[in-house]
Amino acid sequence: MSPLDVWLPFPASETEGLPSSFQYRFWDGSKEFPADPAECAFYVVPYMKGPEVAVRPLPEMKQLRVIQTVTAGIDHVTPGLAGLAPGVRLCNARGVHDASTSELALTLTLASLRGVPGFVRDQAERRWQAVRLPALADKRVLIVGYGSIGRAVEERLIPFEVARVDRIARTARESVHGPVHGLGDLADLLPTADVVILVTPLTEQTRGMVDAAFLGRMKDEALLVNVGRGPVVDTDALLAELRSGRLRAALDVTDPEPLSVDHPLWDAPGLLLTPHVGGLSSAFMPRARRLLASQLGRFAAGEELEHVVATT
């Protein structure tokens, strides 16, 4: 019997611990497929290539058993699930991006509060100008989307002596750091937060969640940080608040994405932008490779896979 095909977004030779019982095919989203998609049993989705690339081979993958993303989000894959045979498992990369994304969330928060973009501009102009700016210390922070990344964000906030961290998830529960509130408590918690950090996945429930009403409940001069998904935020509503000067924001993700050169977000006052690099750090690849070796080892042994988020 021929070995099962596994499609990887990077060469198998770069990953230690992969089972030898599979035929590995390298596909990073290029135009040409590396082999017949009909022979693929385990498909690892190319990283950051968008939904069009992610779903392109799926209609031809007639023997597919597992789809594995190397992202925490799965919204780029779900449009292609409807046409698959029953029983295909979709797994995400829970934990792989915790360190990178939480680091960036904290970086954006501190840089925005402490006025780092302004100091960078002052340095370019050789201008020495001291100003009093807000500290993260003693601030109340609300984390919206309390999965593994949200928890990692909180763990990095604690040493900065924040006054309090509140947590929101789809459903209420307890965590090691305290109670996690359900979405029903969001409206009451928003006016109390100095910093609101979004770490939510993109779902039908969260798309456009941060609209004019959401932003209107935030306190004056509060900071919105988004390291989740761009379409969670209504861009026009956010632009209106930024232009009024009432709120500030720091965004690693936007809607649309990438931004065109003439998009108004580039020039919005009180906004710090990074180009969707939350997971794109030196911490990503080692963690992604360990996850894939573990998942493929489980698959080869017929064991339960980790991080299964959907089954067709």
Buried (B, 14 or more C-beta within 10 A) or exposed (E): EEEBBBBBBBEBEEBEEBBEEBBBBBBBBEEEBBEEBEBBBBBBBBBBBEBEBBBBBBEEBEBBBBBBBBBBBBBBBBEBBEEBEEEBBBBBBBBBBBBBBBBBBBBBBBBBBBBBBEBEEBEEEEEEEEEEEBEBEEBBBBBBBBBBBBBBBBBBBEEBEBEEBBBBBBEBEEEEBEEBBEBEBBEEBBEBBBBBBBBBBBBEEBBBBBBEEBBBBBBEEBBBBBBBBBBBBBBEBBBBBBBEEBBBBBBBBBBEBEBEEEBEBEEBEBBBBBEBBBBBBEBBBEBBBBBBBEBBEBBBEEEEBBBEBBEB
